[in-house]
Amino acid sequence: MTTAADPTPATVRRAADPSPLIGAADLPPARHFVDGTFVEPSTDRVIDVVDPSTEDVIARVPEGTAEDVDRAVAAALAAAGPWGRRLPRERSELLHAIADRLAGNTELLARLESANTGKPLAVSTDDVGQAIDTFRFMAGAVRATTSLAAGEYAENHLSVILREPLGVIGVVTPWNYPLLMAAWKTAPVLAAGNTLVLKPSEQTPLTTLKFAELVADLLPAGVLNVVNGHGATVGARLAEHPDVDMIALTGSVGSGRAVARAAADTLKRVHLELGGKAPVVVFEDADLTAAASALRVAGFWNSGQECGAACRVLVHESVADEFIEQLVGEVRALVVGEPAAGADVEVGPMVSKAHFDRVTGYLERAKREGVRVATGGGALDGPGHFVAPTVLVDVPEGAEAAREEIFGPVVTVETFTDEDEAVRRANDVPLGLSASVWTENARRSHDIAARLDFGTVWVNSHLVLASEVPWGGFKGSGYGRDLSIYALDDYTRTKHVMHHHGR
């Protein structure tokens, strides 16, 4: 889309080689994975899996039913006791074996992920690397868990705190990071001694099914199960199933609400990692060049389809013009294209036509509301669901584009006058997953970070993650933590055993 502010909009780089990223031999079996093997579905209804770069159907997976879920839960329940009784060392060794298997198939998994999601290959390869690290971290962490020390807290009574697995965990993963979110959930679930039934997004199931295929010979039957299908059927049945002890979801706020409601009748635990609308607070003393360069990655990683994306800039009015100029320069330099078009492609398509329509709808409404497009601003020529990397400026306080999660390659820019205004406006969103503060003043950075109501706050950085530290949000972004030892805690229960030893 050409605008007065951007006479040379982005174009989509297409692959010169017409050969696809994946072939038929790369695809996993198009079935459910239950009790250690791929099984036939209960119905013949299927879901098309589409390459969003070309809009071609690349696979069809079965549309799961409540009956399919029940069969998978029964398998997980049967396996839960023996798996939970295994020594931490034994579970650790199996997690390391899973990590080794993933490492040996990195290139295949990256190609499969990019074909299914449209991700640039650099993003998919990073996803696989992080998935491997997640399994390796949890393999080590399960051998070094800590609790309150055994001791005498009541006279003549010795207290011992045990950590036990919960049992069967239902897991629902999103379309934006299919393999990585499966790893973020599966690794701590298995490390803690639980079994699971996983529902991948119906739009992006291929790497989850391939993962099940790759590790089928490593795990005991029934420990890992995968049921394809829609959230309204498969996800809902997992959430309400009486033999599922916990439901863990990464997804939209709406999906989180639905899962929590369905889980309420059985009083099962709920673990939710939902959306984000990350403010990026840029003070007048910030390194503007470093901030703009960082946002080129943090605002547009995975084509902006990232819940921690640096999508909402609040910049001090005294440096706003200079910062916007630098940010627009960075964004205009982004390479948009199909994943097969080269290793330097940075931005791919939206995952689906429905999501493409959602993102472009936000852009059209913003322009009608008087928000100015500094670069980008709309769709790029097809095939494929491509949206131009966009910077929106002159964004008024309370604007839809600055409050709601667009989940695309769009960054909004607002201005502020003082610290109190910056904090108030940064916090004035219903989501609380992540934020960042940009300043050279160390005291200010500590103070502002403490006042921001978000689960992760970066200082002079954004969207840097590590397996050792927790990830999760406040407010509408849900509860529960992924990564770190806090995830292991989430998937266990504490038992207090008190021995009377008086004589």
N, C-alpha and C positions, 0 to 999 in steps of 0.2 A: 504494500500500500504506500503510495507516494504522498507525502505531506510537504507543506511549505518549509517545515523545519528540517525535513530529511529528504532531499531530492534524489538521493541514491539509496533506496531501501535495500535491505538484505535480499539475497536470492538464495535459492536452494541448490546446493551442490549435489549433483547426481553422480552415481557410480558409473565410471567409464566402462567397467567390466560388467556385462549383464548377468553374470553368474551369481546366484543367490548366496547369502551368507551361510545357509544351512542346506543340507540335502536330506532326503528321506531317511537315510541311515543315522542321521544325527538326532532325529526326533525320538522322544520317549514313547513307550506304549500309551496309546490313547484310551486308558482305562483308569479305574480307581486302584489304589494300592492298599490292600487290606491283609493283615495277618502274614506279612512277609512276602506277598506275591501280588501281581497285577490280576485283578478279577474282573469278570464281566459285570456291567451295570445292571440294575434292576429294570431299566426301561431302555428303549432305543432312541430316546431323544438326545440330541447332541447340541453343542455350542460351538459356533465358529470362532476360531482363533485367528486374528487378523494382524498382518504386518502393517503398522500405522504409517510406514514410509511409502508403501506402494498401494495399500488398501487391498492387497491380495489375501485370500484365505490360505493359511499355511498349515493348519491342522484342525481337527474337530475332536472335542473331548466330550465324554458323556455328561449329561445333565443329571446330577445326583439327586436322590430322593431321601426322604426320612428313613426309608428302609435301608438304603446304603449306609447312612450314618449309623443306624442301630447296629448293623453288622460290624462296622469298624470299631464302634465303642465297645462292643462285646469282646472283640479281639484285644483291644487295649486293656480292658478290665482283667482279662485272663492273664495277660502278661505283666500286669502291674506289680503283683506280689513278688514274683521271682526277680524282676528287674530292680525293684526297690531294695531287696535284700542283698544285692551285690555290693561288694566292698567298693568304697570310693576309688581305690586304685584300679579296680577292674573297669569301672565306668570311665575313668580317666583314660585308660589305654584305648578303649573303643572310640572315645571322642578324638583322640590323636589319630587313630586310624581313619576316621571320617575326614579329618583335616588333610591327611596325606592323599586320600582318594580325590578330594576336591582339587588339591594342588596339582595332581597328575592330570586333571581334566580342565584346567583353567581356560585354555583357548577354546575348547568346545563349549563350555558353559557360557563364556563371554559372547561367542557368536550366537548361541541360542537365545540368550537374554536380549541381545540387540535386535535380532530378527523379530522377537515377540513384542518388544516394547518400543523400538525405535531409538533406544539409547545410543549415543556415540560409543564406539568400542572402548575408548579410554574410560568411560564411566562404568561400563559393564565389567571391564577387567578389574577396576578398582573395587567394584562390588564383590567379585569373587575373592579378591585378596582380603577384604574385610571379613567376609564370611569364614574364610580359613582361620583368620586371627581370632575370631569369636569362639570357634570350637577349641582352639589351642588355649585361649585364656580360661575358658570354663573347665577344660581338662585339668588345668593346674589349680584353679580356685577351689574345686570340689575337694581337693586333698588338703586344704588349709583353712577350712571354715572355723569360725570362732563363735563362742557364746559366753554368757555369764559363767564365771568360774564355779565349779562345784564347791560347795562350802556349807557351813552351818549358819543358816540365817534365822532359824528358830532353835531354841535350846533342845539339845539331844536329837536333832533332826538334820540329816545330811540331804541337801538338795542337789539334784543333777538335772541339767537342762539338755534334752535331746532335740535334735532337728530331724524331722521325718518328712518323706515325700507326701504330697497331697493325694496322689493317685492318678486319675485320668484327667488330662488337660485338653480342652478343646481350644484350638488355635485358628484364628482367622487372619490372613495376611493380605496386604494391599497390592494394587497393580503397579505402583511406582518403583518398588524395590522387591520384586518377587523372591529372588534367591536370598538376598541379604536379610530381609525381614523374617524369612523362614529360618535362617541361621540364628538371628537374634532371639527367636523364641525357642527353637528346637534345642540349641546347645544348653541353655540353663535348665530347661525342662528335663532333658535326659540326664544332665549332670546331677541334678537334685534327686534322681531316682524315680521320676514320673514316667508314664507313657503318654502318648498323645495321638489325637486325631486332628489333622490339619486340613483346612479348606483354603486353597489358594484362590486368588481372584479368578473369576471365570474368564477375564480378559487376558491374563498373563500366567497360565498354569504350567508352561512348558519346562522351565528350569526346576520347579519344585518336583514335577514328575521325574525329570531326569535325575535330580538329587536322590529320590527314592530308589530309582533303578541302580544308581551307582553304589549305594550303601546297603542294598538289600541283603548282601551276603555277610555284612559286618554285624548287623543288629539282630537280636533274637526276634522271631516272628511276633507281631502284634505290638512291639514297642513303638514303632512309627507307622502311622496310617495316613493316607491322603485320600480325601473324597472331593471330587470336583463338583462344581455347581454354583447356584446363585445363593446370595446371602439370605434371601427371604425364605428359602427352603433348608439348605444345608446349614448355613450359619445359625438360623433360628432353632433348628433341631439340636444342634450342639449346645446352644445356650440354655435350652430348657431341659435337656436330657438328665434324668435323675442320677445316672451313673457317671456323669461328668462332674468332677470336683471343682473345676475352675474353668472359666472362659477367658482367653487372652486375645485381644484384638488390636491390630494396628490398622487404622482406617479413618474414615470421616467422622465428624461429630455426630451426624445422624445415625451412622452405623453403631457408634458407641452407645447412644441412647437406646437403640433397639435391642442390642445385646444385653445391656444392663436391665432393661425391663423384663426380657425373657428369662434372665437368670434369677430374678427376684423370687419366683415361686419356690425354687429349690434352695434358696439362700446360698448359692455357690459363690465362691470368690470371683471377682471380676478384675481384670488387669487391662487398662485402656491406654493406648498411646494414640492420640487423636491429632487434630490439625494444629496449625500454627500460623501466626501472622507476625513475624519477627521484626521488631523495630531495630533500626540501626541509627544510634544517636551519635551524631558527628558534631563535636564541639569546635569552637573557633580556633583552638590550638592544635587540632588534630593534623596528622600527616595526611593531607588530602589526596596526594598521589597514591600513597599506600592503600588508603581506604577505597578509592575508585578502582584500583587494580584488584583488590580483594573481592569487591562486589562483582567484578566481571565473572569470577568463579562462583562465589557464594550466592549471588542472585540468580544465576542462570545454570547452575549445575543440574544435570538431569532435566534440562529444558525448563527449569523452574518448578518442576513437579516434585517438590521437596518440602516437607512440612517445616523444616528449619531454615528455609531459604531467606536470604537477606532481601526481603521484598518491600520493606517500608522504611524509607530513609527519613529521619528528622534531622535537619542540618541547621546550624546556627545561621541566622539571617545575614550576618556580616560576611560569611564565606560561601553562601549558597550559590551565587552565580559561578564562582570559580570551581566549586565542587561539581556542579551540574555539567559544566563544560568538560571536565575531565571524565566524569562518568559516562556521558554521551559518547565521547571519543572511544572509550573502552568498549562500550556496547556495540557501536557501529563496526568495530573490528572483529566481532564474534563471527565464527564460521558456522553457518547453518547448513545442514545436509543430511543425507542418508548415512547410516553407519558404515556402509560399504564404500563410501566416497573418499575415505582417507583418514589417517590417524589423527589429523589435525581438526577434524570436525568437532565442534564444541556444543552445538545445540541441535537436537533432533526434533521430531514431530511430537504433537500431543498424542496420547496413547490411543485415543479413539475419536470417532466423529462426534459422539455425544460430548466428550470433554473439550474438543476443539470448539464446538458451538458454545459451550459454557464460557470458555476463556474469551472468545471474540465477542460474546454478548456483553461481558464486563467492559471491554474496551469501547464498544459502541455506546454504552450508557455513560461511561466516563466522559466521552467527547461531547455527548449531548448535554451533560451537566457543566460544561465549560472547562473541564480539565484539558490542559494543553499537552499534545504529543511532541516530545522533544526528539524522539527517534522511534521508528517502528510504527506500531499502532494498529496492526490488523493482520489478516491472513496473507500467506504467500502462495504463489501458484502451485497447484497440485501436479501430479497425484501426491497423496499423503496429507497428513493433518498438520501442516506447518504454520506457525505463527511467528511473525517477525519479533526478534528481541526488542523490547519496548521500555522506554522511560517516560513516565507521566509526571509532569511538573505543574506548578500552580495548583496543587491539590489542597482544597480547603479542609479545615478540621471537620471530622465526621463524615467525609465523603465515603461512599460505598467502596470504592476501589482501595481506600486506605484502611478499611475496617474488616472487610470480608476476605477470606482466603481465595484468591484467584487461582492459584496453583498452576501457573504458567510462566512464560518468560517475560514477566512484567514487574518492574520496580517503580514504586511511586515515591515522589519527593515532596516533603512538606518542610516548612521552616519554623523555627522557634526563636524566642528572644532571651530566655534565661533558663537556669537549671530546673527550677520548679515547674515551669511550663513543659519542658522537655520530658520530665519524669511523668507528669500528669497525663500528657498526651500519649506517651509510650505505653503506659499502663491501661489506657482507655480503649481496650479491645477485649472481646470476650474470651480470647485464647491466651495461653500463657506458657508456650513451649520454650522459646528461646529468644534472645536479644543480644545486641552487642553495643559497646560503648567505645567511642574513639576519642582519645584525649592523650596529651603528653603529661598531664597533671596526675601524679600517682594518687594523691589524696582524693581528688575528684573521682578517679576511676573506682576506688574502693567504695566511696560513699554512694555514687550513682548505681553501681552494680547491686549494692545492698538494698536499694530502694526500688529496683525493678522487679516486678511480680512475674518472673519467668523461671522455669526450671533450670535452664542453662543460660549463663551470661558470659559472653566473651569480651575481653578487653583488647582492642587493637587487633582483632581477628574475628573471623566468623566462619561457622560450619566446619570446625576442626573437631573430630571425634576420636576417642580412644576406647579400647575395650575395658580399660581399668576404671573408667569413670562413668557414672550413671547418666542415662538419657531418659527424660520424661518431663511432663509439664504440670502446670497448675491450672486452675479454673477450667474452662471448657476444653482444655487440651488433655484432660483425663488424669488418671492416677495409676500408680505402679511404675516400676523402673525397668528399662532394658539396659543391658550391658552391666559390667561390674559385679561385685559381690552382692549388691543390692538386688539384682535380678534373681540370684540364687535364693536370697531371703524370701522374695515374693513367691517362689514356687515350692516353699517348704512350710511346715507348721512346727511350732514349738510345743514340746511336752515336758512338763515338770514332774519329775519323779522324786518323792521325798521319803527317805528311809529313817525310821525311828531307831536310834541306836542306844537309847538309855538302858542302863543296867542297874 
